[in-house]
Every structure is written in structure tokens, then in C-alpha cells.
């Protein structure tokens, strides 16, 4: 992969400074989010190994009947592709972190790379929401470390998508690019609403248990 340092002209006619600011925000989201996600996935892997060595081991994230990593790690959903989902997280978040660090240097990445990054984060966010559904309505338990992964995957996807669409990295109609640029001005509002919806679903699903804690 070839990268070159320095700002790139905006295809939307904006200034170079505007592009640099957008790229820096994305870079920070990728670097920080990727590092946090990697740490969560790595910790889950360590806990799983400890559980395999000692079936009586109580994972550090097994707090109560609802917040219980142990209940989640032993399900079929934890190994959807025939191996632990945590390995996907370790590999994926390592790449995300690396991309964020590269972007922080001011590097300009080729279009094909943005296509690959967008495909990866799209897979990640779809997979995460499938896991959210499984945790709430099939497994009936929440894994705290998994929830950390959910929390960082959403902004990684959101900011990557807004950036790639509004900066013209993806071959989309001009009206889609303009719409993405407009939505970018409310990126925090969209992200907050997204989190609130998931929080409400969690609150509603385990409402009876939460009320016993009051």
C-alpha cells in the first residue's frame, strides 16, 4: 500500500483545511476506538482460555445473572464462524487502530483502501447488531466486554461511513454525497440517538431484574 503525506483536495470543492479536520476526527475515532475494542477482545480471549483450563473459573465480567460473560462465552453465538468471535475482534480492531494511526500522520490513502475499510466496518456493525439481538432475545444475558465492543464499533462505522461518503471516496451519486455532508454536521446527535435506542432496548428487556436492584 502506498501512502503520501499531506492534505488532499476536497472533491466537494471545500478547502484543504476542512478535509484535514474531517480526517483527523476520523483518525482519532479509529485509533482510540480500535485500541479500546482490541483490549476488550483480548481480555475476552484471556477469560475464555482461563475458563477452558478451569471450568469453575468465574470471569471478571460475570457480575450478576444479567451481566455475565460466562453465560455468553459458552453459547453457539460466540463462535458463529467455527472459531471464537473474539479472534475476529482482535484482528479487526488491530487493523482499525493501525489505520487511525496512519491517518493521524496526515497520510492520504488510495480509494481502494477506503472501499475495503468501509466494507470491513459495515460487516462489523451488522455483526454487532446481530449479537445485540442474540444477547437480548436469545441468550438472555449481557457480556460487559462485548458491550464495550458494541460501543466502539458503532462510532467506528458511523464516522468512517460519513467520511467516505462526504469526501467522495465511494462511487455514489452527488445527492448522496451532499446528504452525507449535511448529516456530518449532526454526527454527535445521530450517535447519541443510536446509543439511546440500544440502552432503551436493554432497559426494557431486563426491566424486571433492574427493578429488583432498586
Steps between C-alpha positions, in 0.01 A plus 500: 500500500635840402424803711608859465511760771308824490144624444296404197267727301131463570287362218213704633685823438581558868828627633793280581469600865142372517610162366788483748269567795259227387780250455648581841167439674462169320860408582443559871180295498676212324814511713325529837200282413723234345729491804209471745332231288826307470549508877143376560536217246840403641364495856212279389749261343700481824182434697393227257838327528475514878151350480625217279779423744268513800124455439435636848675828416279806543584764235563851628209621288248260653341739747141381538242287313458767229855635472671168448782435252513135599143443383572661163842345429364145517224552239503410131467869415849556646649289219285583198768422241640193670754688710464753784357835395767656717766412243312706242499787747873477568588497129242758396569752773875467447448607139267784601755630752779486243291690244420766758867547584592524130231763440626701798829544313310677222538213254274487196362152436398374154133463414514119493614505862196705603276249323656219698477693827135582439420135423674394820326745730165425337547130568601585855197715580254250348662214693495701823128574467431132433690423822300766685178331389632158600609625843168667573250253359675164472780474758329721760831631634739786435876477478656827627811464285282423200305815573826693487551355152148611402567847634814558293388321183205735447701826486774330296238407241312830522795735462666286232181490294427872531860579408522267200166616359544874556861503373421313181701187582206280399336502154160639599271758336568865583172529691610221733835670554331832573258334741788333683679834527186654650453216748864535603406827669277300739731203548485525880121515508465190281752310711327599824159389370650171384637429847174603665299253291728214605492613863119508496488150351731372774298677768171363367626143449632461855262739671380248757855428610601867514203577725620242752819701544317814607 
